[in-house]
Amino acid sequence: MGRSSWKGPFVDSSIFKMSEGKQGGLKIWSRNSVIPEFLLGKNVLVHNGKDFKSVVVTREKIGFKFGEFSFTRK
């Protein structure tokens, strides 16, 4: 069962706070958050459990989750 449509997509509140002040790579630990539209064209660092993997947000990636682009296995 998925998330209710009236709630909208899940975006962790820390992503909103960090996006305002940071100019460099934005570090994201919340892999289950949906990629919001305001990160379009930015470079984010997604945690895969051991280290951070660099992900460039493109138009095609908006709406997917951060964890889908940061693999945890070799």
N, C-alpha and C positions, 0 to 999 in steps of 0.2 A: 504494500500500500504506500503510495507516494505522499508528498506533502500537500496540504490543502491549497487550492488555487487562490483563495482570498488572502492567504498569508504572503504570497509572493515567494521568490527564490531566496534561499538562505545565504546571507553574506555575513560573516563574522564581524562584530562591531569593531574589533581591533584593526580591520582592514580600512575602515573609514577613518579612524584616528591616525593611523600611520601614513595614509596617503596624503594628508594635509601638510605634514611637516617635512617629509623625506624628499630629497631630490635624487638620491642615488638609487640603488637597488632596493626594492621593497621586500622585506623578509616575511614570508607567510608560512605559518605552521598549520593553519586550518585548511587541510586538503579537501574537506567536504564542502567548502564554500563555493558558490557559483561565481564565475568570473564576471564582474560588473562591467558596464560599458565605459565608465570613467577611467578605466585602466588601459584603454585602447592605445596601442603604440608604445606602451611602457615595458620596461624590462623588470620582471619580478623574480625573486628567488624563492622557490618552493622547497620546503623541507621534505626529504624522503625517508626520514628515520635516522639517517647517519650524517648527511651533509645537505647543503642546499644546491639545487639544480636551477640553472638559469632558464627562464621561459619568457619569450617575447610574446605579448598579447596581440594577436591579430584579430581581424573582424570575424574570421571563421571560428575562433576559440571562445568568443563571447557566448555565455549561456551554458558552457560546459563547466565541469568542476576542475579545480586546480590540480587535484590528485591524478587526473587522467593524463597529464603531460609531464609528470615527474615520476619516473619508474622507480620501484623499490627493489627490483631484482636485476641481476646481470643478464 
